[in-house]
Every structure is written in structure tokens, then in C-alpha cells.
């Protein structure tokens, strides 16, 4: 869902909800899944790096 806001009108009133970024179209389900998969891979790689550093620090060696 695209973020929306209500623009302020004269007289301290607010207008109807409008898209914050009307030029951007919302992501499709396929695009959302691809984005989540990329983020998941990045997190797994970071976790692997931390785990390898932890093992190296415990054994006193390097990997």
C-alpha cells in the first residue's frame, strides 16, 4: 500500500487522501517477493560472517 496524506487546505481543514509519491507505482507481489528474497540473502550472509568471526575468535585462528 502506498503511503498517503491529507493536504492542508485553507481554513485549517484537510483535503482528501492523496498518494505521497504519485509517480511511483506500488510493488507487485512478485516484486515484493524478490525484494524480500534479496534482503533474506543479505541477512544470511551477514549472519554467516558474524558466526565465522565468532568461531575464529573462540579458536584463536582465522577462517
TORPA-4810 file (N, C-alpha, C, O; in nm, 3 decimals):
<nodes>
NODE_1_0.085_-0.117_0.000_0.000_0.000_0.000_0.089_0.124_0.000_0.186_0.132_0.075_X
NODE_2_0.055_0.218_-0.084_0.133_0.341_-0.094_0.097_0.433_0.023_-0.019_0.441_0.062_X
NODE_3_0.198_0.503_0.078_0.167_0.598_0.185_0.080_0.712_0.133_0.094_0.756_0.019_X
NODE_4_-0.009_0.757_0.216_-0.099_0.866_0.178_-0.097_0.973_0.286_-0.061_0.949_0.401_X
NODE_5_-0.137_1.093_0.246_-0.152_1.201_0.342_-0.269_1.288_0.302_-0.319_1.281_0.189_X
NODE_6_-0.312_1.370_0.395_-0.421_1.465_0.368_-0.359_1.604_0.361_-0.309_1.655_0.462_X
NODE_7_-0.363_1.668_0.243_-0.305_1.802_0.234_-0.388_1.903_0.313_-0.510_1.893_0.322_X
NODE_8_-0.317_2.000_0.369_-0.385_2.105_0.447_-0.448_2.205_0.350_-0.384_2.251_0.256_X
NODE_9_-0.572_2.238_0.375_-0.646_2.336_0.295_-0.659_2.465_0.373_-0.638_2.467_0.494_X
NODE_10_-0.694_2.574_0.306_-0.715_2.700_0.379_-0.824_2.682_0.485_-0.916_2.602_0.469_X
NODE_11_-0.812_2.756_0.592_-0.911_2.748_0.699_-0.887_2.631_0.793_-0.980_2.583_0.858_X
NODE_12_-0.763_2.583_0.800_-0.727_2.470_0.889_-0.812_2.347_0.864_-0.848_2.276_0.958_X
NODE_13_-0.844_2.322_0.738_-0.914_2.198_0.702_-0.816_2.108_0.627_-0.708_2.152_0.588_X
NODE_14_-0.854_1.985_0.608_-0.770_1.889_0.537_-0.846_1.833_0.418_-0.967_1.810_0.425_X
NODE_15_-0.774_1.812_0.308_-0.834_1.759_0.186_-0.840_1.607_0.189_-0.812_1.545_0.291_X
NODE_16_-0.877_1.548_0.077_-0.886_1.401_0.068_-0.748_1.338_0.069_-0.648_1.404_0.041_X
NODE_17_-0.742_1.210_0.100_-0.616_1.138_0.100_-0.558_1.136_-0.041_-0.629_1.110_-0.138_X
NODE_18_-0.428_1.164_-0.050_-0.359_1.158_-0.179_-0.229_1.080_-0.161_-0.174_1.076_-0.051_X
NODE_19_-0.181_1.019_-0.270_-0.055_0.945_-0.265_0.060_1.039_-0.234_0.066_1.151_-0.286_X
NODE_20_0.152_0.993_-0.149_0.269_1.073_-0.116_0.361_1.082_-0.239_0.413_1.189_-0.270_X
NODE_21_0.379_0.970_-0.308_0.464_0.965_-0.427_0.381_0.915_-0.545_0.390_0.798_-0.580_X
NODE_22_0.301_1.001_-0.606_0.211_0.953_-0.712_0.284_0.900_-0.834_0.226_0.822_-0.911_X
NODE_23_0.411_0.939_-0.855_0.484_0.889_-0.971_0.531_0.745_-0.952_0.562_0.677_-1.050_X
NODE_24_0.535_0.698_-0.828_0.578_0.560_-0.800_0.456_0.470_-0.796_0.356_0.500_-0.730_X
NODE_25_0.466_0.359_-0.866_0.356_0.264_-0.860_0.385_0.163_-0.749_0.502_0.134_-0.721_X
NODE_26_0.283_0.109_-0.686_0.306_0.011_-0.579_0.372_-0.115_-0.635_0.351_-0.151_-0.751_X
NODE_27_0.452_-0.180_-0.552_0.519_-0.303_-0.594_0.417_-0.413_-0.617_0.317_-0.424_-0.546_X
NODE_28_0.443_-0.495_-0.718_0.360_-0.613_-0.740_0.401_-0.719_-0.639_0.505_-0.708_-0.574_X
NODE_29_0.319_-0.821_-0.625_0.353_-0.930_-0.533_0.486_-0.994_-0.571_0.568_-1.026_-0.485_X
NODE_30_0.507_-1.011_-0.700_0.632_-1.072_-0.749_0.753_-0.985_-0.711_0.857_-1.037_-0.671_X
NODE_31_0.738_-0.852_-0.723_0.847_-0.761_-0.686_0.870_-0.761_-0.535_0.985_-0.754_-0.490_X
NODE_32_0.762_-0.768_-0.457_0.777_-0.774_-0.312_0.852_-0.900_-0.270_0.939_-0.896_-0.183_X
NODE_33_0.817_-1.014_-0.333_0.883_-1.140_-0.301_1.031_-1.134_-0.337_1.116_-1.178_-0.260_X
NODE_34_1.062_-1.078_-0.455_1.202_-1.066_-0.497_1.280_-0.977_-0.400_1.395_-1.008_-0.367_X
NODE_35_1.220_-0.867_-0.355_1.285_-0.778_-0.261_1.311_-0.850_-0.128_1.419_-0.838_-0.070_X
NODE_36_1.212_-0.924_-0.080_1.228_-0.997_0.046_1.335_-1.105_0.033_1.411_-1.129_0.127_X
NODE_37_1.342_-1.170_-0.083_1.445_-1.272_-0.104_1.584_-1.210_-0.101_1.676_-1.267_-0.043_X
NODE_38_1.600_-1.093_-0.165_1.731_-1.025_-0.162_1.769_-0.986_-0.020_1.883_-1.006_0.022_X
NODE_39_1.673_-0.932_0.055_1.701_-0.893_0.194_1.735_-1.015_0.278_1.822_-1.009_0.365_X
NODE_40_1.667_-1.127_0.253_1.692_-1.250_0.327_1.834_-1.301_0.300_1.903_-1.344_0.391_X
NODE_41_1.876_-1.296_0.174_2.011_-1.339_0.138_2.114_-1.250_0.207_2.213_-1.300_0.262_X
NODE_42_2.092_-1.119_0.205_2.185_-1.026_0.272_2.196_-1.057_0.421_2.305_-1.056_0.477_X
NODE_43_2.083_-1.085_0.484_2.084_-1.117_0.627_2.156_-1.248_0.654_2.231_-1.259_0.751_X
NODE_44_2.135_-1.348_0.571_2.202_-1.477_0.589_2.353_-1.463_0.572_2.430_-1.523_0.647_X
NODE_45_2.396_-1.384_0.474_2.539_-1.363_0.453_2.601_-1.289_0.572_2.712_-1.322_0.615_X
NODE_46_2.531_-1.190_0.624_2.581_-1.117_0.741_2.590_-1.208_0.862_2.687_-1.203_0.937_X
NODE_47_2.489_-1.291_0.882_2.489_-1.384_0.995_2.602_-1.486_0.981_2.667_-1.520_1.080_X
NODE_48_2.626_-1.534_0.860_2.736_-1.627_0.837_2.870_-1.562_0.870_2.956_-1.625_0.931_X
NODE_49_2.887_-1.437_0.830_3.012_-1.366_0.858_3.032_-1.350_1.009_3.142_-1.372_1.060_X
NODE_50_2.927_-1.313_1.080_2.937_-1.297_1.226_2.970_-1.431_1.291_3.053_-1.437_1.382_X
NODE_51_2.907_-1.539_1.245_2.931_-1.671_1.301_3.076_-1.714_1.277_3.141_-1.768_1.367_X
NODE_52_3.127_-1.689_1.155_3.265_-1.726_1.125_3.363_-1.645_1.211_3.463_-1.699_1.258_X
NODE_53_3.334_-1.517_1.233_3.419_-1.435_1.318_3.414_-1.482_1.463_3.515_-1.479_1.533_X
NODE_54_3.298_-1.524_1.507_3.284_-1.577_1.643_3.366_-1.705_1.659_3.438_-1.722_1.757_X
NODE_55_3.355_-1.794_1.563_3.433_-1.918_1.568_3.582_-1.890_1.567_3.659_-1.953_1.640_X
NODE_56_3.622_-1.795_1.482_3.765_-1.762_1.474_3.815_-1.703_1.605_3.927_-1.732_1.647_X
NODE_57_3.734_-1.621_1.670_3.779_-1.558_1.794_3.785_-1.660_1.908_3.868_-1.647_1.998_X
NODE_58_3.698_-1.760_1.904_3.700_-1.863_2.009_3.816_-1.959_1.993_3.874_-2.005_2.091_X
NODE_59_3.849_-1.990_1.867_3.956_-2.088_1.845_4.093_-2.019_1.835_4.197_-2.085_1.838_X
NODE_60_4.093_-1.888_1.823_4.219_-1.816_1.815_4.276_-1.817_1.674_4.384_-1.763_1.652_X
NODE_61_4.206_-1.877_1.580_4.254_-1.884_1.442_4.171_-1.794_1.353_4.083_-1.720_1.397_X
NODE_62_4.203_-1.803_1.226_4.126_-1.727_1.126_4.063_-1.825_1.029_4.110_-1.937_1.011_X
NODE_63_3.958_-1.780_0.967_3.891_-1.868_0.870_3.923_-1.824_0.730_3.876_-1.885_0.634_X
</nodes>
